[in-house]
Structures are given as C-alpha cells and as structure tokens.
Amino acid sequence: MPTRKKKSRNNGDTQLDEGSVSGGFKPVAVERGKKFAAYDKNGKLIILGYNRRIVQEYADAQSKIRSE
C-alpha cells in the first residue's frame, strides 16, 4: 500500500504588508501581535523581538552604526 504524502499548510505571504512601512531617518517600531519589529528608512527589517524598548534601542544603535 503506498504511503500518502502530507500536504503542508499554506501560510500565504507572511511579509505581505511589511513593504508598505514608510519611515523617515529614524527606525520605525511596529507592533505585530505580541512581537515588535523595527524597520529602517528603506523598509528593511532591522530587529524582531518581544520588548519594545529593547527593539527600539537596538534599532537606534544600528542606524547610527549604519549611517557612519
């Protein structure tokens, strides 16, 4: 008897609305459920985490490092 192949779940495009994040020169922190995400001025993800303060501090530090 042949074994059946299980189909994987289709989660869709999980990054569907991340491209629409617009920011100035400061990184932008956005809440996504229980997590916080920080994006740079081009909309690229910098960090993802559970604590907004830590995410924002890390993103600010990275923006200073990347701008130099």
mmJSON file of the N, C-alpha and C atoms, coordinates in Angstrom:
{"data_MODEL":{"atom_site":{
"group_PDB":["ATOM","ATOM","ATOM","ATOM","ATOM","ATOM","ATOM","ATOM","ATOM","ATOM","ATOM","ATOM","ATOM","ATOM","ATOM","ATOM","ATOM","ATOM","ATOM","ATOM","ATOM","ATOM","ATOM","ATOM","ATOM","ATOM","ATOM","ATOM","ATOM","ATOM","ATOM","ATOM","ATOM","ATOM","ATOM","ATOM","ATOM","ATOM","ATOM","ATOM","ATOM","ATOM","ATOM","ATOM","ATOM","ATOM","ATOM","ATOM","ATOM","ATOM","ATOM","ATOM","ATOM","ATOM","ATOM","ATOM","ATOM","ATOM","ATOM","ATOM","ATOM","ATOM","ATOM","ATOM","ATOM","ATOM","ATOM","ATOM","ATOM","ATOM","ATOM","ATOM","ATOM","ATOM","ATOM","ATOM","ATOM","ATOM","ATOM","ATOM","ATOM","ATOM","ATOM","ATOM","ATOM","ATOM","ATOM","ATOM","ATOM","ATOM","ATOM","ATOM","ATOM","ATOM","ATOM","ATOM","ATOM","ATOM","ATOM","ATOM","ATOM","ATOM","ATOM","ATOM","ATOM","ATOM","ATOM","ATOM","ATOM","ATOM","ATOM","ATOM","ATOM","ATOM","ATOM","ATOM","ATOM","ATOM","ATOM","ATOM","ATOM","ATOM","ATOM","ATOM","ATOM","ATOM","ATOM","ATOM","ATOM","ATOM","ATOM","ATOM","ATOM","ATOM","ATOM","ATOM","ATOM","ATOM","ATOM","ATOM","ATOM","ATOM","ATOM","ATOM","ATOM","ATOM","ATOM","ATOM","ATOM","ATOM","ATOM","ATOM","ATOM","ATOM","ATOM","ATOM","ATOM","ATOM","ATOM","ATOM","ATOM","ATOM","ATOM","ATOM","ATOM","ATOM","ATOM","ATOM","ATOM","ATOM","ATOM","ATOM","ATOM","ATOM","ATOM","ATOM","ATOM","ATOM","ATOM","ATOM","ATOM","ATOM","ATOM","ATOM","ATOM","ATOM","ATOM","ATOM","ATOM","ATOM","ATOM","ATOM","ATOM","ATOM","ATOM","ATOM","ATOM","ATOM","ATOM","ATOM","ATOM","ATOM","ATOM","ATOM"],
"id":[1,2,3,4,5,6,7,8,9,10,11,12,13,14,15,16,17,18,19,20,21,22,23,24,25,26,27,28,29,30,31,32,33,34,35,36,37,38,39,40,41,42,43,44,45,46,47,48,49,50,51,52,53,54,55,56,57,58,59,60,61,62,63,64,65,66,67,68,69,70,71,72,73,74,75,76,77,78,79,80,81,82,83,84,85,86,87,88,89,90,91,92,93,94,95,96,97,98,99,100,101,102,103,104,105,106,107,108,109,110,111,112,113,114,115,116,117,118,119,120,121,122,123,124,125,126,127,128,129,130,131,132,133,134,135,136,137,138,139,140,141,142,143,144,145,146,147,148,149,150,151,152,153,154,155,156,157,158,159,160,161,162,163,164,165,166,167,168,169,170,171,172,173,174,175,176,177,178,179,180,181,182,183,184,185,186,187,188,189,190,191,192,193,194,195,196,197,198,199,200,201,202,203,204],
"type_symbol":["N","C","C","N","C","C","N","C","C","N","C","C","N","C","C","N","C","C","N","C","C","N","C","C","N","C","C","N","C","C","N","C","C","N","C","C","N","C","C","N","C","C","N","C","C","N","C","C","N","C","C","N","C","C","N","C","C","N","C","C","N","C","C","N","C","C","N","C","C","N","C","C","N","C","C","N","C","C","N","C","C","N","C","C","N","C","C","N","C","C","N","C","C","N","C","C","N","C","C","N","C","C","N","C","C","N","C","C","N","C","C","N","C","C","N","C","C","N","C","C","N","C","C","N","C","C","N","C","C","N","C","C","N","C","C","N","C","C","N","C","C","N","C","C","N","C","C","N","C","C","N","C","C","N","C","C","N","C","C","N","C","C","N","C","C","N","C","C","N","C","C","N","C","C","N","C","C","N","C","C","N","C","C","N","C","C","N","C","C","N","C","C","N","C","C","N","C","C","N","C","C","N","C","C"],
"label_atom_id":["N","CA","C","N","CA","C","N","CA","C","N","CA","C","N","CA","C","N","CA","C","N","CA","C","N","CA","C","N","CA","C","N","CA","C","N","CA","C","N","CA","C","N","CA","C","N","CA","C","N","CA","C","N","CA","C","N","CA","C","N","CA","C","N","CA","C","N","CA","C","N","CA","C","N","CA","C","N","CA","C","N","CA","C","N","CA","C","N","CA","C","N","CA","C","N","CA","C","N","CA","C","N","CA","C","N","CA","C","N","CA","C","N","CA","C","N","CA","C","N","CA","C","N","CA","C","N","CA","C","N","CA","C","N","CA","C","N","CA","C","N","CA","C","N","CA","C","N","CA","C","N","CA","C","N","CA","C","N","CA","C","N","CA","C","N","CA","C","N","CA","C","N","CA","C","N","CA","C","N","CA","C","N","CA","C","N","CA","C","N","CA","C","N","CA","C","N","CA","C","N","CA","C","N","CA","C","N","CA","C","N","CA","C","N","CA","C","N","CA","C","N","CA","C","N","CA","C","N","CA","C","N","CA","C","N","CA","C"],
"label_alt_id":[null,null,null,null,null,null,null,null,null,null,null,null,null,null,null,null,null,null,null,null,null,null,null,null,null,null,null,null,null,null,null,null,null,null,null,null,null,null,null,null,null,null,null,null,null,null,null,null,null,null,null,null,null,null,null,null,null,null,null,null,null,null,null,null,null,null,null,null,null,null,null,null,null,null,null,null,null,null,null,null,null,null,null,null,null,null,null,null,null,null,null,null,null,null,null,null,null,null,null,null,null,null,null,null,null,null,null,null,null,null,null,null,null,null,null,null,null,null,null,null,null,null,null,null,null,null,null,null,null,null,null,null,null,null,null,null,null,null,null,null,null,null,null,null,null,null,null,null,null,null,null,null,null,null,null,null,null,null,null,null,null,null,null,null,null,null,null,null,null,null,null,null,null,null,null,null,null,null,null,null,null,null,null,null,null,null,null,null,null,null,null,null,null,null,null,null,null,null,null,null,null,null,null,null],
"label_comp_id":["MET","MET","MET","PRO","PRO","PRO","THR","THR","THR","ARG","ARG","ARG","LYS","LYS","LYS","LYS","LYS","LYS","LYS","LYS","LYS","SER","SER","SER","ARG","ARG","ARG","ASN","ASN","ASN","ASN","ASN","ASN","GLY","GLY","GLY","ASP","ASP","ASP","THR","THR","THR","GLN","GLN","GLN","LEU","LEU","LEU","ASP","ASP","ASP","GLU","GLU","GLU","GLY","GLY","GLY","SER","SER","SER","VAL","VAL","VAL","SER","SER","SER","GLY","GLY","GLY","GLY","GLY","GLY","PHE","PHE","PHE","LYS","LYS","LYS","PRO","PRO","PRO","VAL","VAL","VAL","ALA","ALA","ALA","VAL","VAL","VAL","GLU","GLU","GLU","ARG","ARG","ARG","GLY","GLY","GLY","LYS","LYS","LYS","LYS","LYS","LYS","PHE","PHE","PHE","ALA","ALA","ALA","ALA","ALA","ALA","TYR","TYR","TYR","ASP","ASP","ASP","LYS","LYS","LYS","ASN","ASN","ASN","GLY","GLY","GLY","LYS","LYS","LYS","LEU","LEU","LEU","ILE","ILE","ILE","ILE","ILE","ILE","LEU","LEU","LEU","GLY","GLY","GLY","TYR","TYR","TYR","ASN","ASN","ASN","ARG","ARG","ARG","ARG","ARG","ARG","ILE","ILE","ILE","VAL","VAL","VAL","GLN","GLN","GLN","GLU","GLU","GLU","TYR","TYR","TYR","ALA","ALA","ALA","ASP","ASP","ASP","ALA","ALA","ALA","GLN","GLN","GLN","SER","SER","SER","LYS","LYS","LYS","ILE","ILE","ILE","ARG","ARG","ARG","SER","SER","SER","GLU","GLU","GLU"],
"label_asym_id":["A","A","A","A","A","A","A","A","A","A","A","A","A","A","A","A","A","A","A","A","A","A","A","A","A","A","A","A","A","A","A","A","A","A","A","A","A","A","A","A","A","A","A","A","A","A","A","A","A","A","A","A","A","A","A","A","A","A","A","A","A","A","A","A","A","A","A","A","A","A","A","A","A","A","A","A","A","A","A","A","A","A","A","A","A","A","A","A","A","A","A","A","A","A","A","A","A","A","A","A","A","A","A","A","A","A","A","A","A","A","A","A","A","A","A","A","A","A","A","A","A","A","A","A","A","A","A","A","A","A","A","A","A","A","A","A","A","A","A","A","A","A","A","A","A","A","A","A","A","A","A","A","A","A","A","A","A","A","A","A","A","A","A","A","A","A","A","A","A","A","A","A","A","A","A","A","A","A","A","A","A","A","A","A","A","A","A","A","A","A","A","A","A","A","A","A","A","A","A","A","A","A","A","A"],
"label_entity_id":["1","1","1","1","1","1","1","1","1","1","1","1","1","1","1","1","1","1","1","1","1","1","1","1","1","1","1","1","1","1","1","1","1","1","1","1","1","1","1","1","1","1","1","1","1","1","1","1","1","1","1","1","1","1","1","1","1","1","1","1","1","1","1","1","1","1","1","1","1","1","1","1","1","1","1","1","1","1","1","1","1","1","1","1","1","1","1","1","1","1","1","1","1","1","1","1","1","1","1","1","1","1","1","1","1","1","1","1","1","1","1","1","1","1","1","1","1","1","1","1","1","1","1","1","1","1","1","1","1","1","1","1","1","1","1","1","1","1","1","1","1","1","1","1","1","1","1","1","1","1","1","1","1","1","1","1","1","1","1","1","1","1","1","1","1","1","1","1","1","1","1","1","1","1","1","1","1","1","1","1","1","1","1","1","1","1","1","1","1","1","1","1","1","1","1","1","1","1","1","1","1","1","1","1"],
"label_seq_id":[1,1,1,2,2,2,3,3,3,4,4,4,5,5,5,6,6,6,7,7,7,8,8,8,9,9,9,10,10,10,11,11,11,12,12,12,13,13,13,14,14,14,15,15,15,16,16,16,17,17,17,18,18,18,19,19,19,20,20,20,21,21,21,22,22,22,23,23,23,24,24,24,25,25,25,26,26,26,27,27,27,28,28,28,29,29,29,30,30,30,31,31,31,32,32,32,33,33,33,34,34,34,35,35,35,36,36,36,37,37,37,38,38,38,39,39,39,40,40,40,41,41,41,42,42,42,43,43,43,44,44,44,45,45,45,46,46,46,47,47,47,48,48,48,49,49,49,50,50,50,51,51,51,52,52,52,53,53,53,54,54,54,55,55,55,56,56,56,57,57,57,58,58,58,59,59,59,60,60,60,61,61,61,62,62,62,63,63,63,64,64,64,65,65,65,66,66,66,67,67,67,68,68,68],
"pdbx_PDB_ins_code":[null,null,null,null,null,null,null,null,null,null,null,null,null,null,null,null,null,null,null,null,null,null,null,null,null,null,null,null,null,null,null,null,null,null,null,null,null,null,null,null,null,null,null,null,null,null,null,null,null,null,null,null,null,null,null,null,null,null,null,null,null,null,null,null,null,null,null,null,null,null,null,null,null,null,null,null,null,null,null,null,null,null,null,null,null,null,null,null,null,null,null,null,null,null,null,null,null,null,null,null,null,null,null,null,null,null,null,null,null,null,null,null,null,null,null,null,null,null,null,null,null,null,null,null,null,null,null,null,null,null,null,null,null,null,null,null,null,null,null,null,null,null,null,null,null,null,null,null,null,null,null,null,null,null,null,null,null,null,null,null,null,null,null,null,null,null,null,null,null,null,null,null,null,null,null,null,null,null,null,null,null,null,null,null,null,null,null,null,null,null,null,null,null,null,null,null,null,null,null,null,null,null,null,null],
"Cartn_x":[0.842,0.0,0.898,0.679,1.531,1.254,2.298,2.135,1.647,0.862,0.331,1.297,1.392,2.232,1.357,1.769,1.003,1.274,0.218,0.384,0.732,1.625,1.974,0.948,0.821,-0.112,0.446,-0.421,-0.013,-0.256,0.823,0.717,0.579,0.604,0.495,1.782,1.719,2.876,2.884,3.769,3.795,4.363,5.047,5.63,4.82,3.557,2.694,2.659,2.448,2.282,3.541,4.677,5.896,6.493,6.204,6.764,6.143,5.018,4.338,4.767,5.753,6.213,7.078,6.654,7.454,8.018,9.256,9.874,10.745,11.071,11.977,13.398,14.202,15.579,15.716,14.726,14.734,14.088,14.587,13.922,12.509,11.628,10.231,9.962,9.37,8.997,7.502,7.145,5.755,5.387,4.18,3.729,3.033,3.419,2.815,2.416,1.188,0.736,1.437,2.195,2.954,4.376,4.779,6.148,6.226,7.427,7.713,8.787,8.619,9.582,10.065,11.35,11.917,12.401,12.054,12.398,13.236,14.167,14.944,14.173,14.817,14.124,13.726,14.382,14.045,13.0,12.543,11.549,12.131,13.467,14.101,14.004,13.762,13.66,15.031,15.118,16.356,16.368,15.3,15.231,13.777,13.583,12.271,12.388,11.503,11.584,10.304,10.301,9.116,9.085,10.201,10.264,10.467,9.502,9.563,10.774,11.074,12.191,13.515,13.729,14.969,15.046,13.938,13.902,14.227,13.625,13.849,15.29,15.854,17.241,18.223,18.013,18.891,18.798,17.589,17.392,18.057,17.947,18.597,20.11,20.658,22.104,22.553,21.784,22.134,22.065,21.109,21.006,22.204,22.73,23.942,25.149,25.245,26.374,26.318,25.139,24.989,25.153,24.887,24.998,26.436,27.308,28.704,29.518],
"Cartn_y":[-1.175,0.0,1.252,2.174,3.371,4.318,4.993,5.972,7.288,7.968,9.258,10.37,11.283,12.456,13.53,13.999,15.047,16.388,17.143,18.481,19.455,20.346,21.356,22.479,23.14,24.269,25.447,26.145,27.343,28.534,29.131,30.281,31.587,31.525,32.744,33.544,34.75,35.63,36.335,35.912,36.489,37.899,38.281,39.612,40.524,40.256,40.965,42.459,42.896,44.318,44.976,44.294,44.913,45.905,45.752,46.646,48.028,48.166,49.45,50.331,49.893,50.68,51.812,53.026,54.17,54.84,55.225,55.841,57.001,57.842,58.94,58.44,59.19,58.785,57.947,58.017,57.21,55.866,54.792,53.494,53.528,52.783,52.748,51.403,51.422,50.199,49.977,48.775,48.426,47.192,47.191,46.031,45.047,43.783,42.703,41.597,41.646,40.668,40.918,39.932,40.093,40.569,40.623,40.984,42.417,42.978,44.298,44.162,44.892,44.866,46.283,46.434,47.74,47.723,48.774,48.893,50.144,50.085,51.271,52.147,53.201,54.147,53.54,52.44,51.778,50.691,50.462,49.433,48.071,47.978,46.701,46.413,45.144,44.718,44.778,45.439,45.52,44.473,44.433,43.513,43.173,41.975,41.497,40.974,41.416,40.972,41.208,40.81,40.913,42.155,42.835,44.007,45.251,46.164,47.336,48.22,48.404,49.276,48.726,47.429,46.817,46.887,46.619,46.682,48.094,49.103,50.488,50.918,50.552,50.919,50.277,49.004,48.309,48.93,49.247,49.84,51.216,52.01,53.316,53.174,52.207,51.974,51.507,50.635,50.149,51.259,52.167,53.255,54.182,54.378,55.194,54.499,53.191,52.427,52.403,52.184,52.08,53.404,54.511,55.819,56.322,55.756,56.213,55.62],
"Cartn_z":[0.0,0.0,0.0,-0.923,-0.981,0.183,0.615,1.696,1.118,1.883,1.424,1.79,0.895,1.154,1.791,2.956,3.637,2.975,2.798,2.233,3.349,3.052,4.042,4.013,5.139,5.207,4.426,3.753,3.044,3.966,4.431,5.326,4.564,3.268,2.472,2.538,2.113,2.158,3.501,4.398,5.742,5.748,4.691,4.619,3.717,3.607,2.676,2.923,4.159,4.411,4.968,5.003,5.506,4.509,3.245,2.245,2.269,2.925,2.947,4.119,4.887,6.033,5.522,5.812,5.402,6.646,6.568,7.725,7.31,8.256,7.998,8.14,8.869,9.086,10.344,11.226,12.431,12.148,12.777,12.606,13.178,12.574,12.988,13.667,14.874,15.579,15.4,14.96,14.675,15.491,16.064,16.835,15.908,15.998,15.208,16.175,16.639,17.632,18.949,19.418,20.659,20.4,19.13,18.787,18.277,18.362,17.823,16.758,15.675,14.586,14.337,14.062,13.745,12.305,11.565,10.155,9.938,8.974,8.639,7.655,7.156,6.277,4.938,4.534,3.274,3.445,4.676,4.935,5.219,5.383,5.687,7.18,7.508,8.894,9.559,10.713,11.469,12.566,13.371,14.505,14.794,15.341,15.735,17.158,18.062,19.443,20.206,21.485,22.328,23.201,23.379,24.243,23.38,23.385,22.515,22.814,24.081,24.459,23.923,24.077,23.597,22.076,21.405,19.942,19.464,20.101,19.693,19.954,21.113,21.422,20.452,20.137,19.203,17.81,17.38,16.06,15.977,17.046,17.061,16.986,17.724,17.698,16.317,15.695,14.362,13.317,13.456,12.488,12.598,13.816,13.974,13.373,13.575,13.026,11.497,10.943,9.501,8.789,9.466,8.814,8.77,9.582,9.61,8.5],
"occupancy":[1.0,1.0,1.0,1.0,1.0,1.0,1.0,1.0,1.0,1.0,1.0,1.0,1.0,1.0,1.0,1.0,1.0,1.0,1.0,1.0,1.0,1.0,1.0,1.0,1.0,1.0,1.0,1.0,1.0,1.0,1.0,1.0,1.0,1.0,1.0,1.0,1.0,1.0,1.0,1.0,1.0,1.0,1.0,1.0,1.0,1.0,1.0,1.0,1.0,1.0,1.0,1.0,1.0,1.0,1.0,1.0,1.0,1.0,1.0,1.0,1.0,1.0,1.0,1.0,1.0,1.0,1.0,1.0,1.0,1.0,1.0,1.0,1.0,1.0,1.0,1.0,1.0,1.0,1.0,1.0,1.0,1.0,1.0,1.0,1.0,1.0,1.0,1.0,1.0,1.0,1.0,1.0,1.0,1.0,1.0,1.0,1.0,1.0,1.0,1.0,1.0,1.0,1.0,1.0,1.0,1.0,1.0,1.0,1.0,1.0,1.0,1.0,1.0,1.0,1.0,1.0,1.0,1.0,1.0,1.0,1.0,1.0,1.0,1.0,1.0,1.0,1.0,1.0,1.0,1.0,1.0,1.0,1.0,1.0,1.0,1.0,1.0,1.0,1.0,1.0,1.0,1.0,1.0,1.0,1.0,1.0,1.0,1.0,1.0,1.0,1.0,1.0,1.0,1.0,1.0,1.0,1.0,1.0,1.0,1.0,1.0,1.0,1.0,1.0,1.0,1.0,1.0,1.0,1.0,1.0,1.0,1.0,1.0,1.0,1.0,1.0,1.0,1.0,1.0,1.0,1.0,1.0,1.0,1.0,1.0,1.0,1.0,1.0,1.0,1.0,1.0,1.0,1.0,1.0,1.0,1.0,1.0,1.0,1.0,1.0,1.0,1.0,1.0,1.0],
"B_iso_or_equiv":[0.0,0.0,0.0,0.0,0.0,0.0,0.0,0.0,0.0,0.0,0.0,0.0,0.0,0.0,0.0,0.0,0.0,0.0,0.0,0.0,0.0,0.0,0.0,0.0,0.0,0.0,0.0,0.0,0.0,0.0,0.0,0.0,0.0,0.0,0.0,0.0,0.0,0.0,0.0,0.0,0.0,0.0,0.0,0.0,0.0,0.0,0.0,0.0,0.0,0.0,0.0,0.0,0.0,0.0,0.0,0.0,0.0,0.0,0.0,0.0,0.0,0.0,0.0,0.0,0.0,0.0,0.0,0.0,0.0,0.0,0.0,0.0,0.0,0.0,0.0,0.0,0.0,0.0,0.0,0.0,0.0,0.0,0.0,0.0,0.0,0.0,0.0,0.0,0.0,0.0,0.0,0.0,0.0,0.0,0.0,0.0,0.0,0.0,0.0,0.0,0.0,0.0,0.0,0.0,0.0,0.0,0.0,0.0,0.0,0.0,0.0,0.0,0.0,0.0,0.0,0.0,0.0,0.0,0.0,0.0,0.0,0.0,0.0,0.0,0.0,0.0,0.0,0.0,0.0,0.0,0.0,0.0,0.0,0.0,0.0,0.0,0.0,0.0,0.0,0.0,0.0,0.0,0.0,0.0,0.0,0.0,0.0,0.0,0.0,0.0,0.0,0.0,0.0,0.0,0.0,0.0,0.0,0.0,0.0,0.0,0.0,0.0,0.0,0.0,0.0,0.0,0.0,0.0,0.0,0.0,0.0,0.0,0.0,0.0,0.0,0.0,0.0,0.0,0.0,0.0,0.0,0.0,0.0,0.0,0.0,0.0,0.0,0.0,0.0,0.0,0.0,0.0,0.0,0.0,0.0,0.0,0.0,0.0,0.0,0.0,0.0,0.0,0.0,0.0],
"pdbx_formal_charge":[null,null,null,null,null,null,null,null,null,null,null,null,null,null,null,null,null,null,null,null,null,null,null,null,null,null,null,null,null,null,null,null,null,null,null,null,null,null,null,null,null,null,null,null,null,null,null,null,null,null,null,null,null,null,null,null,null,null,null,null,null,null,null,null,null,null,null,null,null,null,null,null,null,null,null,null,null,null,null,null,null,null,null,null,null,null,null,null,null,null,null,null,null,null,null,null,null,null,null,null,null,null,null,null,null,null,null,null,null,null,null,null,null,null,null,null,null,null,null,null,null,null,null,null,null,null,null,null,null,null,null,null,null,null,null,null,null,null,null,null,null,null,null,null,null,null,null,null,null,null,null,null,null,null,null,null,null,null,null,null,null,null,null,null,null,null,null,null,null,null,null,null,null,null,null,null,null,null,null,null,null,null,null,null,null,null,null,null,null,null,null,null,null,null,null,null,null,null,null,null,null,null,null,null],
"auth_seq_id":[1,1,1,2,2,2,3,3,3,4,4,4,5,5,5,6,6,6,7,7,7,8,8,8,9,9,9,10,10,10,11,11,11,12,12,12,13,13,13,14,14,14,15,15,15,16,16,16,17,17,17,18,18,18,19,19,19,20,20,20,21,21,21,22,22,22,23,23,23,24,24,24,25,25,25,26,26,26,27,27,27,28,28,28,29,29,29,30,30,30,31,31,31,32,32,32,33,33,33,34,34,34,35,35,35,36,36,36,37,37,37,38,38,38,39,39,39,40,40,40,41,41,41,42,42,42,43,43,43,44,44,44,45,45,45,46,46,46,47,47,47,48,48,48,49,49,49,50,50,50,51,51,51,52,52,52,53,53,53,54,54,54,55,55,55,56,56,56,57,57,57,58,58,58,59,59,59,60,60,60,61,61,61,62,62,62,63,63,63,64,64,64,65,65,65,66,66,66,67,67,67,68,68,68],
"auth_comp_id":["MET","MET","MET","PRO","PRO","PRO","THR","THR","THR","ARG","ARG","ARG","LYS","LYS","LYS","LYS","LYS","LYS","LYS","LYS","LYS","SER","SER","SER","ARG","ARG","ARG","ASN","ASN","ASN","ASN","ASN","ASN","GLY","GLY","GLY","ASP","ASP","ASP","THR","THR","THR","GLN","GLN","GLN","LEU","LEU","LEU","ASP","ASP","ASP","GLU","GLU","GLU","GLY","GLY","GLY","SER","SER","SER","VAL","VAL","VAL","SER","SER","SER","GLY","GLY","GLY","GLY","GLY","GLY","PHE","PHE","PHE","LYS","LYS","LYS","PRO","PRO","PRO","VAL","VAL","VAL","ALA","ALA","ALA","VAL","VAL","VAL","GLU","GLU","GLU","ARG","ARG","ARG","GLY","GLY","GLY","LYS","LYS","LYS","LYS","LYS","LYS","PHE","PHE","PHE","ALA","ALA","ALA","ALA","ALA","ALA","TYR","TYR","TYR","ASP","ASP","ASP","LYS","LYS","LYS","ASN","ASN","ASN","GLY","GLY","GLY","LYS","LYS","LYS","LEU","LEU","LEU","ILE","ILE","ILE","ILE","ILE","ILE","LEU","LEU","LEU","GLY","GLY","GLY","TYR","TYR","TYR","ASN","ASN","ASN","ARG","ARG","ARG","ARG","ARG","ARG","ILE","ILE","ILE","VAL","VAL","VAL","GLN","GLN","GLN","GLU","GLU","GLU","TYR","TYR","TYR","ALA","ALA","ALA","ASP","ASP","ASP","ALA","ALA","ALA","GLN","GLN","GLN","SER","SER","SER","LYS","LYS","LYS","ILE","ILE","ILE","ARG","ARG","ARG","SER","SER","SER","GLU","GLU","GLU"],
"auth_asym_id":["A","A","A","A","A","A","A","A","A","A","A","A","A","A","A","A","A","A","A","A","A","A","A","A","A","A","A","A","A","A","A","A","A","A","A","A","A","A","A","A","A","A","A","A","A","A","A","A","A","A","A","A","A","A","A","A","A","A","A","A","A","A","A","A","A","A","A","A","A","A","A","A","A","A","A","A","A","A","A","A","A","A","A","A","A","A","A","A","A","A","A","A","A","A","A","A","A","A","A","A","A","A","A","A","A","A","A","A","A","A","A","A","A","A","A","A","A","A","A","A","A","A","A","A","A","A","A","A","A","A","A","A","A","A","A","A","A","A","A","A","A","A","A","A","A","A","A","A","A","A","A","A","A","A","A","A","A","A","A","A","A","A","A","A","A","A","A","A","A","A","A","A","A","A","A","A","A","A","A","A","A","A","A","A","A","A","A","A","A","A","A","A","A","A","A","A","A","A","A","A","A","A","A","A"],
"auth_atom_id":["N","CA","C","N","CA","C","N","CA","C","N","CA","C","N","CA","C","N","CA","C","N","CA","C","N","CA","C","N","CA","C","N","CA","C","N","CA","C","N","CA","C","N","CA","C","N","CA","C","N","CA","C","N","CA","C","N","CA","C","N","CA","C","N","CA","C","N","CA","C","N","CA","C","N","CA","C","N","CA","C","N","CA","C","N","CA","C","N","CA","C","N","CA","C","N","CA","C","N","CA","C","N","CA","C","N","CA","C","N","CA","C","N","CA","C","N","CA","C","N","CA","C","N","CA","C","N","CA","C","N","CA","C","N","CA","C","N","CA","C","N","CA","C","N","CA","C","N","CA","C","N","CA","C","N","CA","C","N","CA","C","N","CA","C","N","CA","C","N","CA","C","N","CA","C","N","CA","C","N","CA","C","N","CA","C","N","CA","C","N","CA","C","N","CA","C","N","CA","C","N","CA","C","N","CA","C","N","CA","C","N","CA","C","N","CA","C","N","CA","C","N","CA","C","N","CA","C","N","CA","C","N","CA","C","N","CA","C"],
"pdbx_PDB_model_num":[1,1,1,1,1,1,1,1,1,1,1,1,1,1,1,1,1,1,1,1,1,1,1,1,1,1,1,1,1,1,1,1,1,1,1,1,1,1,1,1,1,1,1,1,1,1,1,1,1,1,1,1,1,1,1,1,1,1,1,1,1,1,1,1,1,1,1,1,1,1,1,1,1,1,1,1,1,1,1,1,1,1,1,1,1,1,1,1,1,1,1,1,1,1,1,1,1,1,1,1,1,1,1,1,1,1,1,1,1,1,1,1,1,1,1,1,1,1,1,1,1,1,1,1,1,1,1,1,1,1,1,1,1,1,1,1,1,1,1,1,1,1,1,1,1,1,1,1,1,1,1,1,1,1,1,1,1,1,1,1,1,1,1,1,1,1,1,1,1,1,1,1,1,1,1,1,1,1,1,1,1,1,1,1,1,1,1,1,1,1,1,1,1,1,1,1,1,1,1,1,1,1,1,1]
}}}
